[in-house]
Amino acid sequence: MSTTPTKLEPLAIHGGTPVREKLLPYGRQSLNEEDIQTVVEVLRSDWLTTGPKVAEFEERFSAWVGAKYAVSFSSGTAALHGAAFAAGIGPGDEAVTTPMTFCATANCVLYQGAKPVFADVSADTLNLDPGEVAGKLSPRTKAILAVDYAGHPAELDALRSLAEQNKLLLIEDACHALGADYRGMRVGGIADMTVFSFHPVKHLTTGEGGMVTTNDTALAETMRRFRNHGISSEARQRQESGQWFYEMVLLGFNYRLADIACALGISQLKKLEPNLARRREIAAQYMKAFRNLRAVEVPAVRDGVNPAWHLYPIRLNLESLAVERADVVRALRAENIGVSVHYVPVHRHPYYRDRFAYQGGECPVAEDAYERLISLPMFHAMTPQDVEDVVHALQKVVAHYAK
Ligand SMILES: *Cc1c(COP(=O)(O)O)cnc(C)c1O
């Protein structure tokens, strides 16, 4: 990183020249010709949905993450719903989860008529603090629903022991963490169920899509039924065995992922390794560039963990800045750096505040972090120049606003 800005460099927000001409988004997909051709082939085939590509994608995916089973869903949110259903979460139950996530994590508990209970996060990783989780368990608790924030695995060993001691299931929302390692294992085969998303900003995309991996045969079977109206066999099995008879055995949904999408997933999975490596390289460059910047805290990485870097969330040291986070975000956007904020703590959203009468202050670590968080652009197709632009812009903006 070559640029050493001076305080004199005028900010774009004040009429200066922006660091780049075109907006760099915080995340985006990359598709190549092979991805496109794979999808075109499916469009010409006999099966647009519920065909052979579904099983193939599930098999390859489960092998890649190191789990026995993978069950695909029409989105990460549907996958979370499927996992909550399979966990037996129902009316009157509770699931302990983190506020530092996308609202879908907690919403899946509400879909099942149960209550998400928020436990605070650890200050370094912003992942669930197992001690806080222990304090939130009640006779009603059915599951712990952890998130691998930004792609850094949650404290899975501690959470798994807590779950075992209290006869709960551990569900891991790994929508940020496809490819992350935890103590020598890939995320996906560690928790009772692990949930992934294939939204375009994630590591692998199918447009919309999701997956749950598990080593438990019964959980996998329940989720297969749940995503298919609660029907006990699939159309292709029936067609192949010449059967017309089927039975609906539970109340499910149509949450199936189409063959068109699964074909794209298979093709994208082939590039996951190099894409992950690229994200890790970008994270290392950011770390090096910002480590000694007084106004910026880089994300922590615990021992024994290799994050997947869905996000690169820095925290501002507001004490050393003359402005608020919002001003820094506006200034970076004016430089054409598409920064974002992940996340408004879930219990601070109006729906949750109104429904559960949260006043603020329930999860002080998450709430404090929220005031200071900024997600820098992070996606595998970023060029060296893109990375340099982000570094330049952040250095320029914080130098300008330094106290
Ligand atoms: C993306 C995401 C989801 C939802 O996934 P969709 O595929 O968009 O439905 C859930 N949880 C987390 C943490 C996510 O990042």
The ligand as an SDF file (V2000), in Angstrom:
LIG
                    3D

 15 15  0  0  0  0  0  0  0  0999 V2000
  -27.4980  -13.5970    4.4750 C   0  0  0  0  0  0  0  0  0  0  0  0
  -27.8470  -14.0060    5.8660 C   0  0  0  0  0  0  0  0  0  0  0  0
  -29.0410  -14.6640    6.1790 C   0  0  0  0  0  0  0  0  0  0  0  0
  -30.1650  -14.8320    5.2100 C   0  0  0  0  0  0  0  0  0  0  0  0
  -29.8650  -15.4410    4.0640 O   0  0  0  0  0  0  0  0  0  0  0  0
  -30.7850  -15.2320    2.7610 P   0  0  0  0  0  0  0  0  0  0  0  0
  -30.2160  -16.2350    1.8340 O   0  0  0  0  0  0  0  0  0  0  0  0
  -30.5900  -13.8220    2.3090 O   0  0  0  0  0  0  0  0  0  0  0  0
  -32.1810  -15.5200    3.1390 O   0  0  0  0  0  0  0  0  0  0  0  0
  -29.2150  -15.1090    7.4720 C   0  0  0  0  0  0  0  0  0  0  0  0
  -28.3030  -14.8980    8.4270 N   0  0  0  0  0  0  0  0  0  0  0  0
  -27.1710  -14.2310    8.1660 C   0  0  0  0  0  0  0  0  0  0  0  0
  -26.1850  -14.0360    9.2710 C   0  0  0  0  0  0  0  0  0  0  0  0
  -26.9140  -13.7480    6.8890 C   0  0  0  0  0  0  0  0  0  0  0  0
  -25.7970  -13.0650    6.6500 O   0  0  0  0  0  0  0  0  0  0  0  0
  1  2  1  0
  2  3  1  0
  2 14  2  0
  3  4  1  0
  3 10  2  0
  4  5  1  0
  5  6  1  0
  6  7  2  0
  6  8  1  0
  6  9  1  0
 10 11  1  0
 11 12  2  0
 12 13  1  0
 12 14  1  0
 14 15  1  0
M  END
$$$$
